[in-house]
Amino acid sequence: HGAPTDGSAPVFGSATDVLAEYGHTHDHAEAATLLDPKTRATLKAALDQMWSSEGELRQGQPERALPYAYKALGFIKE
């Protein structure tokens, strides 16, 4: 947020300049404190169910993936 403090102009395509310009600490999972703990726990539970569903899909078992997907949807709707 804001111009560089050392007076240097950003270099086009420089990864450090892009991060300095647009990167923020709230982009990191460890720094994500915008949600209350209960909401984060619910979203984590949904994500866990989605990964379980994905695992079954990768094994070629779509009928076994559906229950996990429905549980994830239930958590997301919460």
N, C-alpha and C positions, 0 to 999 in steps of 0.2 A: 504494500500500500504506500504509494508515494514514489518520488524520484530518488535516484541514487544519491547518497549523501556525500560521496567523494568527488562528485562533479564529473565523473566519467559517463560517457554515453554507452548504452547497451550495445553489444555486438550481435548482429542478426545471426540466429542459429546457435548461439552459445547456450549450452545447457544450464550453466550457472546463472546466466542473466535471465533465462526463462524462469528458473525456479525462484530467483530473487524477485522477479516481477509478479509472478502469478502463484507461486507456491505459498502455502499457509500451513501453520501447525495443525489447523483443524482438518487438513487433508490426511493426517496420519491416524490410523485406528487407535493407537495408544493415547492420542490426545483428544479423541472424540468424547467430549464431556457434555455435549449439548442435550443428550437424552438422559432421562432419569434411569436409575439402575433397573427398575422393573421393565421398562420398555426395551432396554438393551438386552435383558435376559430373554424376553419374549422374541425379539428379533434373532437372537442367537439360536433359540430353540427352532425357529422357522428355518434358519439356515442349515442347522443340523439335519432336519427332516428333508430339506431339498437335496443335500449331499447324499443322504441315504437313497432317495429316489433316483438320483443320477447314477449311483452305483448299480442299482438294479437295471436301469436302462442300458448301461454299458455292458451288462451281462446278457442282454437280450431278453430280459424278463419284464416287459411293460406292465403286465398284470400285477406283478409284485411291487412295482414302483408306485402304482396309484395310491395305495394307503398312505405312504409317506408324503406324497404330493398333497393329498387332501388334509393331512395333519398340518403341513406347512401352510396351506391356504387358511386353515383355521387360526393359526398363530398370527398370520398377517392381518386377518380381519379383526383380530383383537385390537 
